[in-house]
Amino acid sequence: MKNLMRGLAALALALSGSAHALQQGVTSGDRSYLSGGVSEEEREAMNAQRERFSLWVVTALRRSGEYLSAVRLTVTDAQQHIVFDEALDGPWLLIDLPIGKYTIEARFDGQAQQRATTIHAGDHHQAIFYFVALEGGSK
């Protein structure tokens, strides 16, 4: 049922032809982020804004490369403060992190992965998380 609802929401967005479902917000550290990318229109809108953000995260299935939504993403700074902790509305997250070291953890269907990154002045980093589709799992 959850997959059906998510699929219907993505279909409605694609049919509407607008990027109104992009989730914009501010982290606990007062840094802006943008989440979405369910439709081609959303990805185009996000790609046009990509240079404003220091980190771009993408979530997808390992074998097919199919994009994933509802991946829980947690970004922690070097002092172990959680900077971002949300389930993504779409497969892309753009986040404007300040200079520093970060751990990015992505969780999906009981699977967890981590990446470390260091943001320097003017940096634009990308982290891609590929997950295995579990039998009977969600997408």
C-alpha beads as a LAMMPS data file, in Angstrom:
LAMMPS data file: protein, C-alpha beads

139 atoms
138 bonds

1 atom types
1 bond types

-500.0 500.0 xlo xhi
-500.0 500.0 ylo yhi
-500.0 500.0 zlo zhi

Masses

1 110.0

Atoms # bond

1 1 1 0.000 0.000 0.000
2 1 1 2.865 2.369 0.874
3 1 1 4.443 1.778 -2.551
4 1 1 1.116 2.380 -4.284
5 1 1 0.621 5.699 -2.480
6 1 1 4.171 6.802 -3.266
7 1 1 3.693 5.826 -6.914
8 1 1 0.409 7.708 -7.138
9 1 1 1.999 10.804 -5.632
10 1 1 4.859 10.653 -8.135
11 1 1 2.404 10.154 -11.003
12 1 1 0.289 13.115 -9.890
13 1 1 3.381 15.289 -9.736
14 1 1 4.567 14.195 -13.164
15 1 1 1.142 14.869 -14.657
16 1 1 0.955 18.302 -13.066
17 1 1 4.128 19.368 -14.876
18 1 1 5.350 21.475 -11.980
19 1 1 8.084 21.166 -9.385
20 1 1 5.863 22.246 -6.494
21 1 1 6.604 19.115 -4.463
22 1 1 10.239 19.990 -3.856
23 1 1 10.852 20.078 -0.131
24 1 1 12.796 23.169 0.925
25 1 1 13.972 23.658 4.444
26 1 1 16.608 24.781 6.861
27 1 1 18.841 22.472 8.914
28 1 1 19.327 22.730 12.671
29 1 1 22.457 24.745 11.842
30 1 1 20.404 27.242 9.809
31 1 1 21.673 25.917 6.436
32 1 1 19.326 25.543 3.482
33 1 1 18.469 22.263 1.779
34 1 1 16.313 21.043 -1.082
35 1 1 14.914 17.510 -1.371
36 1 1 12.992 15.867 -4.217
37 1 1 13.769 14.674 -7.692
38 1 1 10.827 12.295 -8.124
39 1 1 9.978 13.642 -11.578
40 1 1 12.164 14.826 -14.416
41 1 1 10.847 18.356 -13.854
42 1 1 11.940 18.260 -10.209
43 1 1 15.402 16.978 -11.146
44 1 1 15.780 19.756 -13.726
45 1 1 14.717 22.383 -11.172
46 1 1 17.139 20.989 -8.599
47 1 1 19.983 20.702 -11.088
48 1 1 19.538 24.386 -11.967
49 1 1 20.126 25.257 -8.278
50 1 1 22.895 22.747 -7.611
51 1 1 25.760 25.272 -7.512
52 1 1 24.209 26.937 -4.424
53 1 1 24.805 23.791 -2.352
54 1 1 28.014 22.164 -1.098
55 1 1 26.670 18.586 -0.983
56 1 1 24.489 16.610 -3.378
57 1 1 23.185 13.198 -2.265
58 1 1 21.556 10.665 -4.611
59 1 1 19.836 7.410 -3.585
60 1 1 19.173 4.524 -5.983
61 1 1 18.841 0.769 -6.358
62 1 1 22.111 -1.056 -6.971
63 1 1 21.395 -3.138 -10.073
64 1 1 18.828 -1.065 -11.922
65 1 1 19.953 2.408 -10.893
66 1 1 16.288 3.237 -10.259
67 1 1 15.988 6.235 -7.970
68 1 1 14.751 5.694 -4.397
69 1 1 12.580 7.883 -2.195
70 1 1 11.991 7.559 1.544
71 1 1 15.655 6.892 2.356
72 1 1 16.445 8.173 5.854
73 1 1 19.457 10.456 5.691
74 1 1 21.428 11.698 8.695
75 1 1 24.308 14.160 8.405
76 1 1 26.518 14.551 11.475
77 1 1 29.321 17.098 11.904
78 1 1 32.771 16.479 13.427
79 1 1 31.445 17.347 16.904
80 1 1 28.792 14.611 16.514
81 1 1 25.971 17.173 16.200
82 1 1 23.173 16.061 13.893
83 1 1 22.920 18.648 11.133
84 1 1 20.202 16.922 9.069
85 1 1 17.980 13.935 9.871
86 1 1 14.973 13.237 7.655
87 1 1 13.422 10.721 5.286
88 1 1 13.905 12.111 1.789
89 1 1 10.848 12.999 -0.296
90 1 1 12.744 12.014 -3.418
91 1 1 16.051 10.514 -4.496
92 1 1 18.021 13.790 -4.387
93 1 1 19.120 16.027 -1.544
94 1 1 21.004 19.277 -2.018
95 1 1 22.327 20.739 1.222
96 1 1 24.487 23.774 1.934
97 1 1 26.936 22.582 4.568
98 1 1 29.529 24.946 6.009
99 1 1 33.240 24.163 5.926
100 1 1 33.980 21.079 8.019
101 1 1 34.018 17.290 8.277
102 1 1 30.784 15.303 8.051
103 1 1 29.478 11.757 8.214
104 1 1 26.508 10.978 5.990
105 1 1 24.421 7.934 6.870
106 1 1 21.665 6.596 4.622
107 1 1 19.193 3.934 5.793
108 1 1 16.739 1.986 3.642
109 1 1 14.887 -1.311 4.265
110 1 1 17.103 -2.245 7.219
111 1 1 20.298 -1.416 5.319
112 1 1 22.664 1.348 6.420
113 1 1 25.628 2.943 4.684
114 1 1 28.007 5.720 5.689
115 1 1 30.241 8.123 3.817
116 1 1 32.633 10.717 5.189
117 1 1 33.276 14.020 3.453
118 1 1 35.150 17.229 4.159
119 1 1 33.739 20.473 2.821
120 1 1 36.248 23.200 1.936
121 1 1 35.487 26.727 0.740
122 1 1 33.777 26.613 -2.665
123 1 1 33.402 22.806 -2.630
124 1 1 30.640 20.827 -4.277
125 1 1 30.622 17.176 -3.167
126 1 1 28.464 14.279 -4.302
127 1 1 27.545 11.156 -2.345
128 1 1 25.673 8.326 -4.035
129 1 1 24.065 5.575 -1.990
130 1 1 23.069 2.366 -3.791
131 1 1 20.826 -0.098 -1.981
132 1 1 19.894 -3.692 -2.709
133 1 1 16.183 -4.264 -3.306
134 1 1 15.083 -6.719 -0.676
135 1 1 12.417 -9.258 -1.605
136 1 1 9.086 -7.855 -0.457
137 1 1 10.811 -4.603 0.563
138 1 1 9.679 -1.085 -0.279
139 1 1 10.864 1.163 -3.061

Bonds

1 1 1 2
2 1 2 3
3 1 3 4
4 1 4 5
5 1 5 6
6 1 6 7
7 1 7 8
8 1 8 9
9 1 9 10
10 1 10 11
11 1 11 12
12 1 12 13
13 1 13 14
14 1 14 15
15 1 15 16
16 1 16 17
17 1 17 18
18 1 18 19
19 1 19 20
20 1 20 21
21 1 21 22
22 1 22 23
23 1 23 24
24 1 24 25
25 1 25 26
26 1 26 27
27 1 27 28
28 1 28 29
29 1 29 30
30 1 30 31
31 1 31 32
32 1 32 33
33 1 33 34
34 1 34 35
35 1 35 36
36 1 36 37
37 1 37 38
38 1 38 39
39 1 39 40
40 1 40 41
41 1 41 42
42 1 42 43
43 1 43 44
44 1 44 45
45 1 45 46
46 1 46 47
47 1 47 48
48 1 48 49
49 1 49 50
50 1 50 51
51 1 51 52
52 1 52 53
53 1 53 54
54 1 54 55
55 1 55 56
56 1 56 57
57 1 57 58
58 1 58 59
59 1 59 60
60 1 60 61
61 1 61 62
62 1 62 63
63 1 63 64
64 1 64 65
65 1 65 66
66 1 66 67
67 1 67 68
68 1 68 69
69 1 69 70
70 1 70 71
71 1 71 72
72 1 72 73
73 1 73 74
74 1 74 75
75 1 75 76
76 1 76 77
77 1 77 78
78 1 78 79
79 1 79 80
80 1 80 81
81 1 81 82
82 1 82 83
83 1 83 84
84 1 84 85
85 1 85 86
86 1 86 87
87 1 87 88
88 1 88 89
89 1 89 90
90 1 90 91
91 1 91 92
92 1 92 93
93 1 93 94
94 1 94 95
95 1 95 96
96 1 96 97
97 1 97 98
98 1 98 99
99 1 99 100
100 1 100 101
101 1 101 102
102 1 102 103
103 1 103 104
104 1 104 105
105 1 105 106
106 1 106 107
107 1 107 108
108 1 108 109
109 1 109 110
110 1 110 111
111 1 111 112
112 1 112 113
113 1 113 114
114 1 114 115
115 1 115 116
116 1 116 117
117 1 117 118
118 1 118 119
119 1 119 120
120 1 120 121
121 1 121 122
122 1 122 123
123 1 123 124
124 1 124 125
125 1 125 126
126 1 126 127
127 1 127 128
128 1 128 129
129 1 129 130
130 1 130 131
131 1 131 132
132 1 132 133
133 1 133 134
134 1 134 135
135 1 135 136
136 1 136 137
137 1 137 138
138 1 138 139
